[in-house]
Amino acid sequence: MVITHKQGWRGLRYLLAFALILTLAAQPFTPIKTAHAADTVHHWKHYTNGVAYMNQGKIKLAIKEFELAVAQSEQAGYLRKLAECYTKDNQFQKAADTYYREAKIHKALGGKSGDLNTYYAVLAKADALNTNIELYLEKAGASIATNSNLAKFEPASGMYIGAYVEKDSGVEDKKDGKFNAFNTLAGKQHAVYFNYHKYGSAFPYHWAETVKKAGGAIQLALQPDNGLSAVKDDVYLRKFAKDAKAAGVPIFLRFASEMNGSWVKWYGNPSLYIEKFRLVSKVMKEEAPNVAMVWSPAANPKQKIASYYPGDDWVDWVGLSIYSVKYFNGNVKEPADQVNPLDSIDYVYKLYASRKPIMVSEFGATHFSKAGNTSTVNFAITKMNMLYHGAKLKYPRVKSINWFSLNTLTDSYSAERSLNNFSLTESPALLSSYSKMINDSYYLSKVVSGTSSYTKSVTKFANQGNIGKPATGIVWVKTYDPYISKVVIKLDGAVVLTRQQYPYTFSIQPDKLKAGSHKIEIVVFDSKNRVASRKSYTFKTT
């Protein structure tokens, strides 16, 4: 379980500051470009002038100086200061674009040195300020997918909803009835329930049977707490596999997850990890055909992830642990409001989604934070919707998300992790929002192989395209302000939607429109009710 982001974010400001100093020192001056030959002032002088103006609070003058410096020599340190000034001047998209330019430099440097930490840190700053508006269409008729292209237990379309509720105060006292109780509270049957299990302990047959009776499949995080050396093809592992088969329920076996994080005992030896994962996978394939092997790193740190991948022949699903916490490391001076949980998916998705279905093995969003001792319900609702709705639109091979429903303030195995309340049942507002969200037929209640109950398709709409059949328009919006006050959507100038929270959906009925060209306009307002961004699409009806 990863809830502090310490692996990717601890000391972020110090890392960036140190990288800035190193970059300025290491990068040679470059000649003045021909296009700016009339500028006889050296770029370093422009830079120092910009710093002086910045320190005096004269941000617009500083911007001019930094722009001149960058025009002559595109150095990471120059770009950093320019991005900071754009941010201070509320030119957020320019700031994002400038951070992306800086990140590109650090990626090239990191590719040579092998250290990409600064690249990822700067990329995160760019992503936080970037505005993204996209239009998708949901239509009747499921996407075409043949079973030969699908992994074990992978639905052709849609996403399994799952949860960890073992110690959720709202259902814990129900004992074996807690899964049905949670389904009732959430208003929908869940497809998967997960639990943690120590390697060396007998297969949790009673727990698996209880989940099965409640109509669910299981995800089991099998953890070699005594180290990888204890994992062998022996009597224990063979019996565990045979008992898994006898359970007669689909099992997602998440062996030794978060292996890229130094907080687990199986971190630090990728070759040994790969050897042991393959061993477990081999035994399961031989003994337990109802087991799907899940290889599941933490979303951060990214640098070590690929080195632990066991190979396509040994992995059925690729998982990820992602948490949206209000504050990094429980520090009120390190707010995490601007972090988009989808950005945590992106790296792994690009690497593996063409070959494997993706599972968010664990996810939670803070609705009460120990840091600041404050309620953060709006934060939790926003991040939850960003992940679930965003995955539906932008990451179609994310086929499962599992909510970690626990109050770590009162129930955690270490003080370091007792920082956030993720329990759905302890926040009526969050539970209500969750229930409304998963009511969408996209979120599946039963583990299947192949055909699923979701019988629609979602496609990204290209500007100036044709819309010939009725569809639901779904707008994806993300901007510099994590708390959007509203999104207004107009069709041919008439308002068809004004909404404060995801999903931003509206109906498109081509048969009720005149043949010809039509315009959809999307206007996004930030938390101060200012227009943050807008985008228009045109389409034709026939």
C-alpha positions in Angstrom: 0.0 0.0 0.0 1.4 3.4 -1.0 -0.2 6.4 0.6 2.6 8.9 1.2 4.2 9.3 -2.2 7.5 9.6 -0.3 9.2 7.7 -3.0 8.5 10.2 -5.7 7.9 13.4 -3.9 9.8 13.7 -0.7 12.2 16.6 -0.9 10.8 17.6 -4.3 11.6 21.3 -3.8 15.1 20.6 -2.7 15.6 18.2 -5.6 14.4 20.8 -8.1 16.5 23.6 -6.6 19.6 21.4 -6.6 18.9 20.4 -10.2 18.6 24.1 -11.1 22.0 24.9 -9.7 23.6 21.9 -11.4 22.0 22.7 -14.7 23.2 26.3 -14.7 26.7 25.2 -13.8 26.9 22.3 -16.2 25.3 23.7 -19.4 27.6 25.7 -21.6 26.6 29.0 -23.0 25.4 28.8 -26.5 25.8 31.3 -29.3 23.0 33.9 -29.8 20.6 32.6 -32.4 20.4 34.5 -35.7 16.8 35.4 -35.2 17.9 37.5 -32.2 21.1 38.8 -33.6 20.0 42.4 -32.8 20.0 41.5 -29.1 23.5 42.4 -28.1 22.9 41.6 -24.4 24.3 38.2 -23.3 21.7 35.7 -22.2 23.3 35.4 -18.7 22.7 39.2 -18.3 19.1 38.8 -19.3 18.8 36.0 -16.8 20.3 38.0 -13.9 18.2 40.9 -14.8 15.1 38.7 -14.7 16.1 37.3 -11.3 16.5 40.9 -10.0 13.1 41.9 -11.3 11.5 38.7 -9.9 13.0 39.5 -6.4 11.5 42.9 -6.7 8.1 41.6 -7.5 8.2 43.0 -11.1 7.0 39.8 -12.7 6.1 41.1 -16.1 9.6 42.7 -16.5 11.1 39.5 -15.3 9.2 37.5 -17.9 10.6 39.7 -20.7 14.1 39.2 -19.5 13.8 35.5 -19.1 12.1 35.2 -22.5 15.1 37.0 -24.0 17.5 34.7 -22.2 15.7 31.6 -23.3 15.5 32.8 -26.9 19.3 33.0 -27.0 20.0 29.8 -24.9 17.4 27.3 -24.0 18.8 26.2 -20.6 16.8 24.3 -18.0 17.6 27.0 -15.3 16.3 29.8 -17.5 13.2 27.9 -18.4 12.5 27.2 -14.7 12.5 30.8 -13.8 10.4 31.7 -16.8 7.8 29.1 -15.8 7.7 30.3 -12.2 7.1 33.9 -13.4 4.4 32.8 -15.8 2.7 31.0 -12.9 2.9 34.1 -10.7 1.4 36.1 -13.6 -1.5 33.6 -13.9 -0.3 32.5 -17.4 -0.7 28.9 -16.4 -0.7 27.3 -19.8 2.5 29.1 -20.8 3.9 28.0 -17.5 3.0 24.4 -18.2 4.4 24.5 -21.7 7.7 26.0 -20.4 8.0 23.3 -17.7 7.5 20.7 -20.5 10.4 22.3 -22.4 12.5 22.1 -19.2 11.5 18.5 -18.6 12.6 17.6 -22.2 16.1 18.8 -21.3 16.2 16.8 -18.1 15.0 13.7 -20.0 17.9 14.0 -22.3 20.4 14.5 -19.5 18.8 11.7 -17.4 19.0 9.3 -20.4 22.7 9.7 -20.3 23.2 9.7 -16.6 20.6 7.1 -15.8 18.9 9.4 -13.3 15.5 10.6 -14.4 14.2 11.8 -11.0 14.5 15.4 -12.0 12.7 14.8 -15.3 9.7 13.2 -13.5 9.6 16.0 -10.9 9.5 18.7 -13.5 7.1 16.8 -15.7 4.7 16.6 -12.6 4.9 20.4 -12.3 4.0 20.8 -16.0 1.1 18.3 -15.8 -0.3 20.1 -12.7 -0.7 23.4 -14.6 -1.6 22.0 -18.0 -5.2 22.4 -19.3 -6.7 19.5 -21.2 -10.2 19.5 -22.8 -11.4 16.5 -24.8 -14.7 15.4 -26.2 -15.7 11.7 -26.3 -18.8 10.1 -27.7 -20.5 7.1 -26.1 -22.7 5.2 -28.5 -24.7 2.0 -28.5 -22.8 -1.0 -29.7 -19.8 -2.5 -27.9 -16.3 -2.2 -29.1 -15.2 -5.1 -31.2 -12.8 -7.4 -29.3 -12.1 -11.1 -29.9 -11.3 -13.4 -27.0 -8.0 -14.2 -28.6 -6.9 -10.6 -27.8 -8.0 -10.7 -24.2 -6.1 -11.9 -21.1 -7.5 -14.3 -18.5 -10.7 -12.8 -16.9 -10.4 -9.7 -19.0 -13.8 -8.2 -20.1 -14.1 -7.1 -23.7 -15.2 -3.7 -22.4 -16.0 -2.0 -19.2 -14.2 -2.0 -15.8 -14.4 -4.2 -12.8 -15.2 -2.4 -9.5 -13.5 -3.8 -6.5 -12.7 -2.9 -2.9 -10.8 -3.7 0.3 -13.3 -3.7 3.2 -11.7 -6.0 5.7 -11.5 -3.3 8.4 -13.9 -0.7 7.2 -15.8 0.4 10.3 -19.1 0.6 8.4 -19.2 -3.1 7.6 -16.5 -4.8 9.8 -18.9 -5.9 12.5 -20.9 -7.8 9.9 -18.1 -10.4 9.8 -18.8 -12.8 6.9 -21.7 -10.6 5.8 -19.5 -7.6 5.3 -19.2 -8.0 1.5 -23.0 -8.0 1.0 -23.3 -5.2 3.5 -20.8 -3.1 1.5 -22.6 -3.9 -1.8 -25.8 -2.6 -0.2 -24.2 0.6 1.1 -22.6 1.3 -2.3 -25.8 0.5 -4.1 -24.1 -2.0 -6.5 -22.6 -5.5 -6.5 -18.8 -5.4 -6.6 -16.9 -7.7 -8.9 -13.7 -8.1 -6.8 -12.7 -7.9 -3.1 -9.1 -8.0 -2.1 -7.0 -8.9 0.9 -3.4 -9.2 2.0 -1.9 -12.6 2.7 1.5 -13.6 4.1 3.5 -16.0 1.9 3.9 -19.3 3.9 0.4 -19.1 5.3 -2.2 -21.6 4.1 -4.5 -20.5 1.3 -7.4 -18.4 2.9 -10.1 -20.8 1.9 -12.8 -19.6 4.3 -12.3 -15.9 3.2 -12.4 -16.9 -0.5 -15.5 -18.9 0.1 -17.2 -16.0 1.8 -16.4 -13.6 -1.1 -17.6 -16.2 -3.6 -20.9 -16.5 -1.8 -21.3 -12.8 -2.0 -20.9 -13.0 -5.8 -17.4 -11.7 -6.0 -14.0 -12.8 -7.3 -10.9 -12.3 -5.2 -7.7 -10.3 -5.5 -5.0 -11.6 -3.2 -1.9 -9.7 -2.4 0.6 -12.5 -1.6 3.5 -11.0 0.3 6.8 -12.8 0.9 7.5 -11.0 4.2 10.3 -13.4 4.9 12.1 -12.5 1.7 12.2 -13.8 -1.8 14.6 -16.6 -0.8 11.7 -18.3 0.9 9.8 -18.7 -2.3 10.4 -22.2 -3.7 8.7 -24.8 -5.8 7.9 -26.9 -2.8 5.1 -28.6 -1.0 3.7 -25.3 0.4 3.5 -23.5 -2.9 2.0 -26.6 -4.7 -0.6 -27.0 -2.0 -1.4 -23.3 -2.0 -2.0 -23.5 -5.8 -4.2 -26.6 -5.5 -6.2 -25.0 -2.8 -6.7 -21.9 -4.9 -8.0 -24.1 -7.7 -10.4 -25.9 -5.3 -11.8 -22.5 -4.2 -13.6 -22.4 -7.5 -13.5 -18.6 -7.9 -11.6 -16.3 -10.2 -8.4 -15.3 -8.4 -6.2 -12.3 -9.2 -2.9 -13.2 -7.5 -0.9 -10.1 -6.9 2.4 -11.6 -5.9 5.1 -9.4 -4.2 3.6 -6.1 -5.3 5.1 -2.6 -5.1 8.5 -4.3 -5.7 9.9 -1.0 -7.0 9.5 0.7 -3.5 12.2 0.5 -0.8 9.5 0.0 1.9 9.0 -3.7 0.9 11.3 -6.5 1.8 11.4 -7.9 -1.8 12.9 -4.6 -3.2 16.4 -4.2 -4.5 17.1 -7.4 -6.5 15.2 -7.3 -9.9 16.8 -10.5 -11.2 15.9 -12.5 -8.1 12.4 -11.0 -8.1 11.8 -12.0 -11.7 13.0 -15.5 -11.0 10.6 -15.9 -8.1 7.6 -14.3 -9.9 8.2 -16.7 -12.8 8.4 -19.6 -10.4 5.0 -18.7 -8.8 3.5 -18.1 -12.2 4.7 -21.4 -13.5 3.2 -23.3 -10.5 -0.1 -21.5 -10.8 -0.4 -22.3 -14.5 0.3 -25.9 -13.8 -2.0 -26.3 -10.8 -4.6 -23.5 -10.8 -6.2 -22.4 -14.1 -8.5 -20.1 -12.2 -5.5 -17.9 -11.1 -4.5 -14.8 -13.1 -1.1 -13.5 -12.2 -0.9 -9.8 -11.5 2.4 -8.0 -11.6 1.8 -4.8 -9.7 4.4 -2.1 -9.0 3.7 1.2 -7.1 3.1 4.1 -9.4 6.2 5.8 -8.0 9.2 5.7 -8.2 9.0 5.1 -12.0 12.7 4.5 -12.7 12.9 1.0 -11.4 9.6 -0.3 -12.6 10.6 -1.8 -16.0 13.6 -3.6 -14.5 11.3 -5.8 -12.4 9.0 -6.9 -15.3 9.0 -10.7 -15.4 7.9 -10.9 -19.1 4.7 -11.3 -21.0 4.6 -15.1 -20.7 4.5 -14.9 -16.9 2.1 -12.0 -16.4 -1.7 -11.9 -17.0 -2.5 -8.4 -15.7 -0.4 -5.4 -14.9 -1.4 -3.6 -11.7 -0.6 -0.3 -10.0 -1.0 1.1 -6.5 -2.1 4.7 -6.7 -3.3 7.0 -3.9 -4.5 10.6 -4.0 -3.4 12.1 -0.7 -4.2 15.6 0.3 -0.7 16.3 1.5 2.5 14.6 0.6 4.1 12.8 3.6 1.5 14.2 5.9 3.1 17.7 5.6 0.7 20.6 5.3 3.4 22.6 3.6 3.3 20.0 0.7 -0.2 20.1 -0.7 -1.1 17.6 -3.4 -4.2 19.2 -4.7 -3.0 19.6 -8.3 -1.9 16.0 -8.8 -4.1 14.3 -11.4 -4.3 10.5 -10.5 -4.4 9.7 -14.2 -0.8 10.9 -14.5 0.2 8.1 -12.2 -1.3 5.6 -14.7 0.3 7.1 -17.8 3.8 5.7 -17.6 2.9 2.1 -17.0 -0.1 2.3 -19.4 2.2 3.4 -22.3 4.6 0.6 -21.5 2.2 -2.4 -21.1 -1.4 -1.7 -22.1 -0.8 -2.8 -25.7 0.1 -6.3 -24.3 -1.8 -6.6 -21.0 -5.0 -5.3 -19.2 -4.3 -2.8 -16.5 -5.6 -3.0 -12.9 -5.5 -0.3 -10.3 -4.8 -2.8 -7.6 -5.3 -0.2 -4.8 -6.7 3.3 -4.9 -7.9 5.7 -2.2 -8.5 9.4 -1.9 -8.2 11.4 1.4 -11.5 12.6 2.8 -10.0 13.5 6.2 -6.4 14.4 6.7 -4.4 14.1 9.9 -2.2 16.9 8.6 -4.1 20.0 9.3 -6.7 17.9 11.1 -9.2 18.8 8.3 -12.0 17.4 6.3 -11.1 17.1 2.6 -14.3 15.5 1.2 -14.3 17.7 -1.9 -10.7 16.7 -2.6 -11.6 13.0 -2.4 -14.7 13.3 -4.6 -12.8 15.2 -7.2 -9.8 12.8 -7.4 -12.1 9.8 -7.3 -14.1 11.1 -10.3 -10.9 12.1 -12.2 -9.6 8.5 -11.9 -12.7 6.5 -12.6 -14.2 8.7 -15.3 -10.8 9.6 -16.8 -9.8 5.9 -17.1 -13.1 5.2 -18.8 -12.4 7.9 -21.4 -8.7 8.0 -21.8 -7.4 4.5 -20.8 -9.8 1.9 -22.1 -7.5 -1.0 -21.1 -7.7 -0.1 -17.4 -10.1 -2.9 -16.7 -10.3 -2.8 -12.9 -10.1 -0.3 -10.0 -10.1 -1.4 -6.4 -10.9 1.1 -3.6 -8.9 0.8 -0.4 -11.7 1.6 2.1 -9.9 2.0 5.4 -9.4 4.8 8.0 -5.7 4.6 8.5 -6.0 7.2 11.3 -7.4 4.5 13.5 -6.2 1.3 11.8 -2.7 1.1 10.3 0.3 -1.0 11.0 2.6 2.0 11.4 2.4 5.6 12.6 4.0 6.7 9.3 0.9 5.5 7.4 -1.7 6.8 9.9 -2.3 9.9 7.9 -5.5 9.7 5.9 -9.0 8.4 6.0 -10.0 6.5 2.9 -13.0 4.8 4.2 -16.0 5.2 1.9 -18.5 4.3 4.7 -17.2 7.0 7.1 -18.1 9.9 4.7 -21.7 10.0 3.6 -20.9 12.6 0.9 -18.1 10.5 -0.6 -20.1 7.3 -0.4 -23.0 9.0 -2.2 -20.8 10.3 -4.9 -19.2 6.9 -5.3 -22.6 5.2 -5.6 -23.8 7.6 -8.2 -20.5 7.1 -10.2 -20.5 3.3 -10.2 -24.1 3.2 -11.3 -22.8 3.7 -14.8 -23.1 0.4 -16.6 -19.4 0.8 -17.6 -18.4 -0.3 -14.1 -18.9 -4.1 -14.0 -20.2 -6.2 -11.1 -19.2 -9.6 -12.3 -15.8 -11.1 -13.4 -16.2 -12.6 -16.9 -14.0 -13.7 -19.7 -14.7 -11.9 -22.9 -18.2 -10.5 -23.4 -19.4 -8.1 -20.7 -22.6 -6.4 -19.7 -21.4 -3.1 -21.0 -22.7 -2.9 -24.5 -21.6 0.6 -25.6 -18.4 2.1 -27.0 -16.5 5.2 -26.1 -14.4 7.0 -28.7 -12.5 10.3 -28.8 -14.2 12.8 -31.1 -12.1 14.4 -33.8 -12.9 18.0 -34.6 -14.9 18.5 -37.8 -16.2 14.9 -37.7 -19.6 13.5 -38.5 -22.2 12.4 -36.0 -25.0 10.4 -37.6 -26.5 8.5 -34.7 -27.6 9.5 -31.2 -24.8 9.7 -28.8 -23.8 10.9 -25.3 -21.2 13.5 -25.3 -18.7 13.2 -22.5 -16.2 15.9 -21.8 -12.9 15.3 -20.1 -11.6 18.5 -18.4 -8.5 19.1 -16.4 -7.0 22.5 -15.8 -4.5 24.4 -13.5 -7.1 24.7 -10.8 -8.0 21.3 -9.3 -11.3 22.6 -8.1 -13.4 23.5 -11.2 -16.4 25.5 -10.2 -18.4 24.5 -13.3 -18.3 23.4 -16.8 -20.7 24.9 -19.3 -21.4 23.2 -22.6 -23.2 24.9 -25.4 -24.6 23.4 -28.6 -25.1 25.9 -31.4 -25.1 28.6 -28.7 -27.7 27.0 -26.4 -26.6 25.8 -23.0 -27.1 22.1 -22.8 -25.1 21.4 -19.5 -23.9 23.4 -16.5 -22.3 21.1 -14.0 -19.8 21.3 -11.1 -18.5 17.8 -11.0 -17.7 14.9 -13.3 -19.2 13.4 -15.4 -19.8 16.2 -17.9 -22.3 14.5 -20.1 -24.9 15.7 -22.6 -27.1 14.2 -25.2 -26.5 14.6 -29.0 -29.6 13.9 -31.1 -28.6 14.3 -34.8 -32.1 13.6 -36.0 -33.4 16.7 -34.2 -30.8 19.0 -35.7 -30.7 20.5 -39.2 -28.5 18.8 -41.7 -25.2 20.6 -41.9 -22.5 22.0 -39.6 -23.0 22.5 -35.8 -20.8 23.8 -33.0 -20.1 22.5 -29.5 -18.5 24.9 -27.1 -17.0 23.9 -23.8 -16.2 26.6 -21.2 -14.3 25.7 -18.0 -14.5 27.9 -14.9 -11.9 27.8 -12.1 -12.7 27.8 -8.4 -12.8 31.6 -8.4 -15.5 31.4 -11.2 -13.1 32.8 -13.8 -13.0 31.3 -17.3 -10.0 29.0 -17.1 -10.2 27.7 -20.7 -12.5 27.1 -23.5 -12.6 24.8 -26.6 -14.9 24.4 -29.6 -15.7 21.5 -31.8 -17.6 21.5 -35.0 -19.5 18.5 -36.4 -21.8 17.7 -39.3 -25.0 15.8 -39.4 -26.3 14.0 -42.4 
